[in-house]
Amino acid sequence: MIIRQFAFRQGRSFIPKNVTRQWKRCLASPADLIQQSLQNQLQETRAIESEVNLHSSHHIQTIDAETHAPVETDSIAEDYHELLRQQKVTGRLGTEVAKHYQPHTLISNPPRPSDVTLELLLASQAHLGHNASLWNPANARYIFGIRDGIHIISLDVTAAYLRRAAKVVSAVAERGGLILFAGTRNGQDRCVVRAAGLAGGCHLFERWIPGSITNGLQILGKCRLKVVNELDEEIHGFDDQLTDRPALKPDLVVCLNPLENYVMLHECGLNNIPTIGIIDTDANPTWVTYPIPANDDSLRCVQVIAGVLGRAGQEGQAARREAAARNQITYAPAENLRPPQRDTRAREGGNVHADALDAEARQVSRHMRDA
């Protein structure tokens, strides 16, 4: 009797409680287990959403139970307001780039001589030379070192020589000299024309015709010459006296690629015309009068140098015009020119007032006496 009561009371504890769950685990497949795990994750995600929505004024997108992707809203206004909110919150984050490279600015707004810095030259790749096996030993004083078999040009020397060349261009332009900018490589035409326009000179971006200086009367003899005053205004009446004059020669030549224009530099040397040129590590610095050690293969470097020299010529022209406004002549007038007669001036210039003709004639006579 006692044994039967004990077995009835304590027998339940010996019976396994999770028999049904164990049978379910045995019969369940891996897909069912994965589905159950996804359901648990979905429940946790929805719990987090509800918790965030309680403390935020903006509703968070719900998760689809089948695709487990955010449910797209149909309200365009809500999306737009959400975008504005995100821009307001994250608009001040990150860095702000104040200056960045724009290729057209070197043509439209070239740098001035005062804007020449080592950072500008480094960004324009002016320090990169040629292979060490192609160097010219005369450029040893311009070379900073060797990196991966490439010669590195010293930018301190480049900046100093560029400033010196800018002073030369400014002085020639201030004294009414004619400056020729030459660059015959592909892509150099725009910067050459722009620099010549700023300095009030001439430009050449095609092949140099041999003999244009040494035999200029035969090559450039048909080019028209004119006489201008200190304000660059043309003075009529000198056409008869300009027919037998020799061809016009430049007072300064700026060559952006000396390797291809050796003939032009040789002619300038024969006629004692000073030259300015970009000298790379494989060029001979004795070819030009004022060398600028830099990378002549970089179009950006060439544009920087041409723009700086063009701005220097512009400053010289402005100084010359300011001196002319104060009746100060900074250049020597042309020689062997006689003041034109009144009837010749009237015939060539049309209906011009006689007093103006006489004033210009006296002015030309005064310039010729000063010469």
C-alpha positions as a LaTeX table, in Angstrom:
\begin{tabular}{lrrr}
\hline
Residue & $x$ (\AA) & $y$ (\AA) & $z$ (\AA) \\
\hline
Met1 & 0.00 & 0.00 & 0.00 \\
Ile2 & 2.77 & 2.39 & 0.92 \\
Ile3 & 4.80 & 1.41 & $-2.14$ \\
Arg4 & 1.84 & 2.03 & $-4.46$ \\
Gln5 & 1.20 & 5.50 & $-3.07$ \\
Phe6 & 4.86 & 6.41 & $-3.38$ \\
Ala7 & 4.97 & 5.31 & $-7.01$ \\
Phe8 & 1.79 & 7.26 & $-7.75$ \\
Arg9 & 3.15 & 10.44 & $-6.18$ \\
Gln10 & 6.77 & 10.37 & $-7.37$ \\
Gly11 & 6.29 & 8.66 & $-10.72$ \\
Arg12 & 5.56 & 11.88 & $-12.56$ \\
Ser13 & 9.04 & 13.23 & $-11.92$ \\
Phe14 & 10.64 & 10.27 & $-13.73$ \\
Ile15 & 8.57 & 10.81 & $-16.89$ \\
Pro16 & 10.43 & 13.11 & $-19.45$ \\
Lys17 & 8.67 & 16.42 & $-19.86$ \\
Asn18 & 10.00 & 17.51 & $-23.33$ \\
Val19 & 9.17 & 14.38 & $-25.24$ \\
Thr20 & 6.97 & 16.29 & $-27.69$ \\
Arg21 & 9.57 & 19.03 & $-28.23$ \\
Gln22 & 12.28 & 16.43 & $-28.78$ \\
Trp23 & 10.13 & 14.68 & $-31.37$ \\
Lys24 & 9.57 & 18.03 & $-33.10$ \\
Arg25 & 13.31 & 18.70 & $-33.18$ \\
Cys26 & 13.95 & 15.34 & $-34.70$ \\
Leu27 & 11.33 & 15.84 & $-37.38$ \\
Ala28 & 12.29 & 19.50 & $-38.14$ \\
Ser29 & 14.43 & 20.29 & $-41.25$ \\
Pro30 & 17.25 & 22.95 & $-41.57$ \\
Ala31 & 14.89 & 25.19 & $-43.56$ \\
Asp32 & 12.47 & 25.27 & $-40.65$ \\
Leu33 & 15.28 & 26.26 & $-38.31$ \\
Ile34 & 16.35 & 29.09 & $-40.62$ \\
Gln35 & 12.75 & 30.27 & $-40.89$ \\
Gln36 & 12.43 & 30.30 & $-37.13$ \\
Ser37 & 15.67 & 32.32 & $-36.83$ \\
Leu38 & 14.41 & 34.87 & $-39.33$ \\
Gln39 & 11.17 & 35.21 & $-37.45$ \\
Asn40 & 13.08 & 35.92 & $-34.26$ \\
Gln41 & 15.20 & 38.57 & $-36.01$ \\
Leu42 & 12.09 & 40.16 & $-37.49$ \\
Gln43 & 10.50 & 40.37 & $-34.08$ \\
Glu44 & 13.63 & 42.00 & $-32.66$ \\
Thr45 & 13.74 & 44.52 & $-35.54$ \\
Arg46 & 10.11 & 45.48 & $-35.05$ \\
Ala47 & 10.72 & 45.89 & $-31.35$ \\
Ile48 & 13.58 & 48.28 & $-32.09$ \\
Glu49 & 11.40 & 50.20 & $-34.56$ \\
Ser50 & 8.64 & 50.64 & $-32.05$ \\
Glu51 & 11.15 & 51.81 & $-29.45$ \\
Val52 & 12.67 & 54.37 & $-31.82$ \\
Asn53 & 9.27 & 55.61 & $-33.00$ \\
Leu54 & 8.32 & 56.34 & $-29.42$ \\
His55 & 11.22 & 58.80 & $-29.02$ \\
Ser56 & 11.32 & 60.26 & $-32.56$ \\
Ser57 & 8.90 & 62.49 & $-34.40$ \\
His58 & 9.76 & 60.91 & $-37.76$ \\
His59 & 8.39 & 57.54 & $-38.66$ \\
Ile60 & 10.87 & 54.80 & $-39.59$ \\
Gln61 & 10.09 & 52.50 & $-42.47$ \\
Thr62 & 8.87 & 49.07 & $-41.49$ \\
Ile63 & 10.36 & 45.76 & $-42.63$ \\
Asp64 & 8.43 & 43.43 & $-44.91$ \\
Ala65 & 7.92 & 39.99 & $-43.33$ \\
Glu66 & 8.40 & 38.09 & $-46.60$ \\
Thr67 & 11.16 & 39.97 & $-48.41$ \\
His68 & 12.78 & 41.44 & $-45.26$ \\
Ala69 & 13.26 & 44.74 & $-47.10$ \\
Pro70 & 12.14 & 48.24 & $-46.12$ \\
Val71 & 8.58 & 48.98 & $-47.17$ \\
Glu72 & 8.50 & 51.83 & $-49.70$ \\
Thr73 & 6.22 & 54.72 & $-48.82$ \\
Asp74 & 3.81 & 56.19 & $-51.30$ \\
Ser75 & 4.08 & 59.74 & $-50.01$ \\
Ile76 & 6.49 & 61.92 & $-52.01$ \\
Ala77 & 6.10 & 64.76 & $-49.55$ \\
Glu78 & 7.29 & 62.59 & $-46.68$ \\
Asp79 & 10.38 & 61.58 & $-48.64$ \\
Tyr80 & 11.12 & 65.22 & $-49.49$ \\
His81 & 10.79 & 66.35 & $-45.87$ \\
Glu82 & 12.96 & 63.47 & $-44.76$ \\
Leu83 & 15.61 & 64.55 & $-47.29$ \\
Leu84 & 15.51 & 68.12 & $-45.99$ \\
Arg85 & 15.90 & 66.86 & $-42.45$ \\
Gln86 & 18.90 & 64.74 & $-43.36$ \\
Gln87 & 20.52 & 67.64 & $-45.21$ \\
Lys88 & 19.98 & 69.89 & $-42.22$ \\
Val89 & 21.54 & 67.40 & $-39.85$ \\
Thr90 & 24.45 & 66.26 & $-42.03$ \\
Gly91 & 25.02 & 69.45 & $-44.06$ \\
Arg92 & 27.81 & 70.72 & $-41.81$ \\
Leu93 & 29.65 & 67.42 & $-41.64$ \\
Gly94 & 32.87 & 66.74 & $-43.55$ \\
Thr95 & 35.38 & 69.12 & $-45.06$ \\
Glu96 & 34.82 & 71.99 & $-47.48$ \\
Val97 & 37.11 & 72.27 & $-50.51$ \\
Ala98 & 37.63 & 75.99 & $-51.08$ \\
Lys99 & 40.01 & 75.82 & $-54.06$ \\
His100 & 40.40 & 73.14 & $-56.68$ \\
Tyr101 & 42.02 & 72.89 & $-60.07$ \\
Gln102 & 40.03 & 74.20 & $-63.03$ \\
Pro103 & 41.96 & 73.93 & $-66.31$ \\
His104 & 40.29 & 76.88 & $-68.02$ \\
Thr105 & 41.35 & 79.35 & $-65.32$ \\
Leu106 & 44.98 & 79.23 & $-66.48$ \\
Ile107 & 43.78 & 80.67 & $-69.81$ \\
Ser108 & 40.99 & 82.99 & $-68.70$ \\
Asn109 & 42.73 & 84.26 & $-65.55$ \\
Pro110 & 46.47 & 83.52 & $-65.66$ \\
Pro111 & 48.51 & 83.88 & $-62.46$ \\
Arg112 & 50.56 & 87.00 & $-61.84$ \\
Pro113 & 54.28 & 87.05 & $-60.97$ \\
Ser114 & 53.33 & 87.71 & $-57.37$ \\
Asp115 & 51.21 & 84.53 & $-57.36$ \\
Val116 & 54.17 & 82.24 & $-58.10$ \\
Thr117 & 54.56 & 79.83 & $-55.18$ \\
Leu118 & 56.17 & 76.45 & $-54.70$ \\
Glu119 & 52.72 & 74.91 & $-54.22$ \\
Leu120 & 51.59 & 76.22 & $-57.62$ \\
Leu121 & 54.70 & 74.88 & $-59.35$ \\
Leu122 & 54.43 & 71.54 & $-57.57$ \\
Ala123 & 50.76 & 71.16 & $-58.54$ \\
Ser124 & 51.63 & 71.92 & $-62.17$ \\
Gln125 & 54.30 & 69.15 & $-62.15$ \\
Ala126 & 57.10 & 71.57 & $-62.90$ \\
His127 & 59.53 & 69.47 & $-60.83$ \\
Leu128 & 59.43 & 66.35 & $-63.00$ \\
Gly129 & 62.37 & 65.92 & $-65.33$ \\
His130 & 63.42 & 63.17 & $-67.72$ \\
Asn131 & 65.16 & 59.87 & $-67.16$ \\
Ala132 & 68.54 & 60.18 & $-65.52$ \\
Ser133 & 70.22 & 58.63 & $-68.55$ \\
Leu134 & 68.92 & 61.44 & $-70.82$ \\
Trp135 & 70.12 & 64.38 & $-68.78$ \\
Asn136 & 72.35 & 67.22 & $-69.91$ \\
Pro137 & 75.26 & 67.75 & $-67.49$ \\
Ala138 & 74.87 & 71.52 & $-67.84$ \\
Asn139 & 71.62 & 71.24 & $-65.84$ \\
Ala140 & 73.32 & 69.82 & $-62.75$ \\
Arg141 & 72.83 & 73.08 & $-60.81$ \\
Tyr142 & 69.06 & 72.95 & $-61.43$ \\
Ile143 & 68.52 & 69.32 & $-60.33$ \\
Phe144 & 67.42 & 68.56 & $-56.77$ \\
Gly145 & 67.86 & 64.78 & $-56.88$ \\
Ile146 & 66.78 & 61.49 & $-58.44$ \\
Arg147 & 63.61 & 59.57 & $-57.64$ \\
Asp148 & 62.89 & 56.20 & $-59.30$ \\
Gly149 & 65.37 & 56.99 & $-62.05$ \\
Ile150 & 63.77 & 60.40 & $-62.82$ \\
His151 & 65.53 & 63.69 & $-62.23$ \\
Ile152 & 63.70 & 66.07 & $-59.87$ \\
Ile153 & 64.06 & 69.79 & $-60.64$ \\
Ser154 & 64.53 & 72.16 & $-57.71$ \\
Leu155 & 61.41 & 74.30 & $-57.45$ \\
Asp156 & 63.27 & 77.01 & $-55.54$ \\
Val157 & 65.46 & 77.56 & $-58.59$ \\
Thr158 & 62.43 & 77.42 & $-60.90$ \\
Ala159 & 60.55 & 80.09 & $-58.92$ \\
Ala160 & 63.61 & 82.37 & $-58.80$ \\
Tyr161 & 64.35 & 82.08 & $-62.52$ \\
Leu162 & 60.68 & 82.55 & $-63.40$ \\
Arg163 & 60.51 & 85.77 & $-61.38$ \\
Arg164 & 63.67 & 87.01 & $-63.08$ \\
Ala165 & 62.22 & 86.29 & $-66.52$ \\
Ala166 & 59.01 & 88.10 & $-65.54$ \\
Lys167 & 61.03 & 91.20 & $-64.65$ \\
Val168 & 62.75 & 91.05 & $-68.02$ \\
Val169 & 59.44 & 90.81 & $-69.89$ \\
Ser170 & 57.95 & 93.65 & $-67.85$ \\
Ala171 & 60.96 & 95.90 & $-68.52$ \\
Val172 & 60.92 & 95.21 & $-72.27$ \\
Ala173 & 57.18 & 95.90 & $-72.47$ \\
Glu174 & 57.56 & 99.10 & $-70.45$ \\
Arg175 & 60.12 & 100.40 & $-72.95$ \\
Gly176 & 57.88 & 99.69 & $-75.93$ \\
Gly177 & 59.70 & 96.55 & $-77.10$ \\
Leu178 & 58.16 & 93.88 & $-79.31$ \\
Ile179 & 57.84 & 90.48 & $-77.59$ \\
Leu180 & 57.35 & 87.24 & $-79.51$ \\
Phe181 & 55.78 & 84.21 & $-77.78$ \\
Ala182 & 56.50 & 80.92 & $-79.55$ \\
Gly183 & 55.12 & 77.47 & $-78.69$ \\
Thr184 & 54.72 & 74.89 & $-81.44$ \\
Arg185 & 53.67 & 71.77 & $-79.51$ \\
Asn186 & 50.15 & 70.40 & $-79.45$ \\
Gly187 & 47.95 & 72.20 & $-76.93$ \\
Gln188 & 50.20 & 75.25 & $-76.49$ \\
Asp189 & 48.38 & 77.47 & $-78.98$ \\
Arg190 & 45.78 & 78.85 & $-76.56$ \\
Cys191 & 48.24 & 79.83 & $-73.84$ \\
Val192 & 50.62 & 81.33 & $-76.43$ \\
Val193 & 47.89 & 83.51 & $-77.95$ \\
Arg194 & 46.64 & 84.54 & $-74.51$ \\
Ala195 & 50.10 & 85.52 & $-73.26$ \\
Ala196 & 50.84 & 87.51 & $-76.43$ \\
Gly197 & 47.52 & 89.31 & $-76.12$ \\
Leu198 & 48.23 & 90.31 & $-72.52$ \\
Ala199 & 51.75 & 91.51 & $-73.27$ \\
Gly200 & 50.77 & 93.29 & $-76.48$ \\
Gly201 & 53.18 & 91.21 & $-78.54$ \\
Cys202 & 53.15 & 88.60 & $-81.30$ \\
His203 & 52.56 & 84.86 & $-81.15$ \\
Leu204 & 53.69 & 81.80 & $-83.07$ \\
Phe205 & 52.14 & 78.37 & $-82.56$ \\
Glu206 & 53.02 & 76.76 & $-85.90$ \\
Arg207 & 56.30 & 75.83 & $-87.53$ \\
Trp208 & 59.02 & 78.45 & $-87.44$ \\
Ile209 & 60.09 & 79.43 & $-90.97$ \\
Pro210 & 63.89 & 79.34 & $-91.10$ \\
Gly211 & 65.33 & 82.71 & $-92.04$ \\
Ser212 & 62.47 & 84.81 & $-90.66$ \\
Ile213 & 65.05 & 86.91 & $-88.77$ \\
Thr214 & 68.29 & 86.49 & $-90.71$ \\
Asn215 & 66.51 & 86.81 & $-94.06$ \\
Gly216 & 63.46 & 88.74 & $-92.94$ \\
Leu217 & 63.38 & 91.09 & $-95.92$ \\
Gln218 & 62.60 & 88.20 & $-98.25$ \\
Ile219 & 60.20 & 86.33 & $-95.95$ \\
Leu220 & 58.49 & 89.17 & $-94.09$ \\
Gly221 & 59.09 & 91.97 & $-96.58$ \\
Lys222 & 55.43 & 92.19 & $-97.60$ \\
Cys223 & 54.16 & 92.63 & $-94.05$ \\
Arg224 & 52.66 & 96.06 & $-93.42$ \\
Leu225 & 54.38 & 98.44 & $-91.01$ \\
Lys226 & 52.77 & 101.35 & $-89.21$ \\
Val227 & 53.83 & 104.18 & $-86.93$ \\
Val228 & 52.11 & 104.66 & $-83.58$ \\
Asn229 & 52.43 & 107.25 & $-80.86$ \\
Glu230 & 53.01 & 106.71 & $-77.15$ \\
Leu231 & 49.32 & 105.83 & $-76.69$ \\
Asp232 & 49.48 & 103.11 & $-79.38$ \\
Glu233 & 47.42 & 105.21 & $-81.77$ \\
Glu234 & 48.36 & 104.93 & $-85.42$ \\
Ile235 & 49.83 & 108.02 & $-87.11$ \\
His236 & 49.09 & 108.28 & $-90.82$ \\
Gly237 & 51.35 & 109.69 & $-93.48$ \\
Phe238 & 54.44 & 107.50 & $-93.14$ \\
Asp239 & 53.58 & 104.83 & $-95.73$ \\
Asp240 & 56.02 & 106.23 & $-98.30$ \\
Gln241 & 58.87 & 106.17 & $-95.81$ \\
Leu242 & 58.22 & 102.61 & $-94.60$ \\
Thr243 & 58.56 & 100.86 & $-97.95$ \\
Asp244 & 62.37 & 100.65 & $-97.91$ \\
Arg245 & 62.79 & 99.87 & $-94.20$ \\
Pro246 & 64.05 & 96.43 & $-93.12$ \\
Ala247 & 61.70 & 93.81 & $-91.71$ \\
Leu248 & 60.65 & 94.22 & $-88.12$ \\
Lys249 & 62.56 & 92.10 & $-85.58$ \\
Pro250 & 61.41 & 91.19 & $-82.08$ \\
Asp251 & 63.15 & 92.69 & $-79.07$ \\
Leu252 & 62.53 & 89.59 & $-76.93$ \\
Val253 & 61.58 & 86.01 & $-77.78$ \\
Val254 & 59.84 & 83.68 & $-75.31$ \\
Cys255 & 60.16 & 80.05 & $-76.45$ \\
Leu256 & 58.10 & 77.41 & $-74.64$ \\
Asn257 & 59.73 & 74.41 & $-76.37$ \\
Pro258 & 63.36 & 75.12 & $-77.23$ \\
Leu259 & 64.11 & 71.57 & $-78.43$ \\
Glu260 & 61.87 & 71.95 & $-81.48$ \\
Asn261 & 62.83 & 75.58 & $-82.16$ \\
Tyr262 & 66.61 & 75.45 & $-82.12$ \\
Val263 & 66.80 & 77.22 & $-85.50$ \\
Met264 & 64.82 & 80.17 & $-84.15$ \\
Leu265 & 67.06 & 80.44 & $-81.08$ \\
His266 & 70.15 & 80.27 & $-83.28$ \\
Glu267 & 68.86 & 83.14 & $-85.43$ \\
Cys268 & 68.11 & 85.17 & $-82.32$ \\
Gly269 & 71.67 & 84.61 & $-81.14$ \\
Leu270 & 73.09 & 85.79 & $-84.45$ \\
Asn271 & 71.07 & 89.02 & $-84.21$ \\
Asn272 & 71.70 & 89.63 & $-80.47$ \\
Ile273 & 68.02 & 89.14 & $-79.56$ \\
Pro274 & 67.55 & 88.00 & $-75.93$ \\
Thr275 & 65.54 & 84.83 & $-75.42$ \\
Ile276 & 63.61 & 83.17 & $-72.60$ \\
Gly277 & 62.97 & 79.43 & $-72.68$ \\
Ile278 & 61.71 & 76.50 & $-70.61$ \\
Ile279 & 64.71 & 74.22 & $-70.08$ \\
Asp280 & 64.05 & 70.60 & $-69.15$ \\
Thr281 & 66.75 & 68.24 & $-67.85$ \\
Asp282 & 67.49 & 66.98 & $-71.38$ \\
Ala283 & 67.91 & 70.47 & $-72.95$ \\
Asn284 & 70.93 & 72.72 & $-73.16$ \\
Pro285 & 70.51 & 75.83 & $-70.97$ \\
Thr286 & 73.04 & 77.78 & $-73.04$ \\
Trp287 & 70.60 & 77.95 & $-75.96$ \\
Val288 & 68.61 & 80.75 & $-74.31$ \\
Thr289 & 69.60 & 83.93 & $-72.51$ \\
Tyr290 & 67.24 & 83.52 & $-69.54$ \\
Pro291 & 66.51 & 79.81 & $-68.88$ \\
Ile292 & 63.58 & 78.65 & $-66.74$ \\
Pro293 & 64.26 & 75.09 & $-65.48$ \\
Ala294 & 60.90 & 73.31 & $-65.55$ \\
Asn295 & 59.00 & 70.44 & $-67.10$ \\
Asp296 & 58.28 & 71.37 & $-70.73$ \\
Asp297 & 56.21 & 68.19 & $-71.28$ \\
Ser298 & 53.50 & 69.23 & $-68.79$ \\
Leu299 & 50.85 & 71.39 & $-70.47$ \\
Arg300 & 49.74 & 72.78 & $-67.13$ \\
Cys301 & 53.31 & 73.86 & $-66.31$ \\
Val302 & 53.65 & 75.54 & $-69.70$ \\
Gln303 & 50.36 & 77.37 & $-69.20$ \\
Val304 & 51.45 & 78.62 & $-65.78$ \\
Ile305 & 54.78 & 79.95 & $-67.09$ \\
Ala306 & 53.21 & 81.52 & $-70.19$ \\
Gly307 & 50.49 & 83.14 & $-68.08$ \\
Val308 & 53.00 & 84.60 & $-65.60$ \\
Leu309 & 55.12 & 86.08 & $-68.40$ \\
Gly310 & 52.00 & 87.42 & $-70.14$ \\
Arg311 & 50.87 & 89.11 & $-66.95$ \\
Ala312 & 54.33 & 90.61 & $-66.53$ \\
Gly313 & 54.11 & 92.07 & $-70.04$ \\
Gln314 & 50.68 & 93.45 & $-69.22$ \\
Glu315 & 52.07 & 95.23 & $-66.16$ \\
Gly316 & 54.86 & 96.70 & $-68.27$ \\
Gln317 & 52.41 & 97.97 & $-70.89$ \\
Ala318 & 50.26 & 99.55 & $-68.18$ \\
Ala319 & 53.30 & 101.31 & $-66.69$ \\
Arg320 & 54.25 & 102.64 & $-70.14$ \\
Arg321 & 50.76 & 104.04 & $-70.74$ \\
Glu322 & 50.71 & 105.67 & $-67.31$ \\
Ala323 & 54.03 & 107.36 & $-68.06$ \\
Ala324 & 52.70 & 108.48 & $-71.46$ \\
Ala325 & 49.70 & 110.07 & $-69.76$ \\
Arg326 & 52.20 & 112.18 & $-67.77$ \\
Asn327 & 54.02 & 113.14 & $-71.01$ \\
Gln328 & 56.95 & 110.87 & $-70.19$ \\
Ile329 & 58.34 & 108.75 & $-73.02$ \\
Thr330 & 59.95 & 105.50 & $-71.83$ \\
Tyr331 & 61.22 & 104.33 & $-75.23$ \\
Ala332 & 63.41 & 105.61 & $-78.05$ \\
Pro333 & 61.46 & 106.77 & $-81.12$ \\
Ala334 & 62.14 & 105.33 & $-84.55$ \\
Glu335 & 65.02 & 106.80 & $-86.49$ \\
Asn336 & 65.16 & 108.19 & $-90.04$ \\
Leu337 & 61.52 & 109.30 & $-90.08$ \\
Arg338 & 60.53 & 112.75 & $-91.30$ \\
Pro339 & 57.34 & 114.46 & $-90.21$ \\
Pro340 & 54.70 & 114.00 & $-92.92$ \\
Gln341 & 53.37 & 116.93 & $-94.93$ \\
Arg342 & 49.88 & 118.28 & $-94.34$ \\
Asp343 & 48.57 & 117.44 & $-97.79$ \\
Thr344 & 49.86 & 113.86 & $-97.59$ \\
Arg345 & 48.33 & 113.38 & $-94.18$ \\
Ala346 & 45.01 & 114.79 & $-95.34$ \\
Arg347 & 45.02 & 112.61 & $-98.44$ \\
Glu348 & 45.75 & 109.40 & $-96.50$ \\
Gly349 & 43.77 & 110.10 & $-93.36$ \\
Gly350 & 40.68 & 111.55 & $-95.01$ \\
Asn351 & 38.97 & 114.62 & $-93.62$ \\
Val352 & 41.20 & 115.30 & $-90.62$ \\
His353 & 41.33 & 118.67 & $-88.94$ \\
Ala354 & 44.42 & 120.69 & $-89.86$ \\
Asp355 & 45.23 & 121.64 & $-86.26$ \\
Ala356 & 45.28 & 117.96 & $-85.23$ \\
Leu357 & 47.64 & 117.20 & $-88.11$ \\
Asp358 & 49.98 & 120.00 & $-87.10$ \\
Ala359 & 49.94 & 118.86 & $-83.47$ \\
Glu360 & 50.85 & 115.30 & $-84.44$ \\
Ala361 & 53.59 & 116.56 & $-86.76$ \\
Arg362 & 55.10 & 118.64 & $-83.97$ \\
Gln363 & 54.86 & 115.68 & $-81.65$ \\
Val364 & 56.71 & 113.41 & $-84.10$ \\
Ser365 & 59.36 & 116.08 & $-84.59$ \\
Arg366 & 59.86 & 116.39 & $-80.86$ \\
His367 & 60.24 & 112.61 & $-80.49$ \\
Met368 & 62.77 & 112.53 & $-83.31$ \\
Arg369 & 64.82 & 115.34 & $-81.68$ \\
Asp370 & 64.79 & 113.45 & $-78.38$ \\
Ala371 & 66.14 & 110.35 & $-80.14$ \\
\hline
\end{tabular}
